[in-house]
């Protein structure tokens, strides 16, 4: 089995901020995606085709839920 005894000294608040930091990091990585990849194959791009907006929106919702609870 997995042994996570080394995590017993980590406070829940510290674990929460590490977890939220990973969401921030993934949001920053989403921002690094080039625009050419986002609109690839779309002849007439609209604002709702921008996958960065959708990904950041979902990450913001998840971040808010996890920061509250």
N, C-alpha and C positions, 0 to 999 in steps of 0.2 A: 504494500500500500504506500501511498504518498505520505511523506513525513513533513508536516508544516509546523513543527514545534519551534523552529527558528523565528516564526512570525508572531509568537505569543507576546513579545515585548512591544510590538507595533500598536500604537493606539488606534482606535477606530477613526478618529478624526484625521490622523496622518494617512491611513489607508484610503479614506474617502478622497483626500486631496491628491494623492498619487493617481487614483482612478480617474478623477476629473482632469488631471493633467494629461492623461493619455487621450482623453477626448479632445482637449485643446491641441495636442500634438497631431492627432489625426485630422483635425480641421485645418491646421497649417499645411499638412501634406496635401490635402484636397486643393488648397489654394495654389499649389505648385503645378497643378496639371495644366499643360498648355491649352490655349483656346482652340488650336487646330484639332486636338483630340476630342474636344467636347462637341464641336459642331461637325465632326467628320461624317460625311454621307448625307448631310442635310442641305438641300438646295436653297431654301429660304428660311434661314434661322430666325427664330423668335426668342423673346426673353425667357419663355418657359422651357425652352430646349436646353438651357444652361444647366448642366448637371451639377455644377458647383453650388448653385443656389439651393437645389434640392438636397444635396448632401449636407450643406451647412445648416439648412433648416431642420433636417432630421437630427443632426448632432446637437443643435441648440435645444431641441425639445428633450432629447435624452439627457443632456447636461443639466437642464433645469429640473427634471424629475429626480435625477440622482443627487443633485445638490440640496433639494428639499428634504428628501428622505435619507 
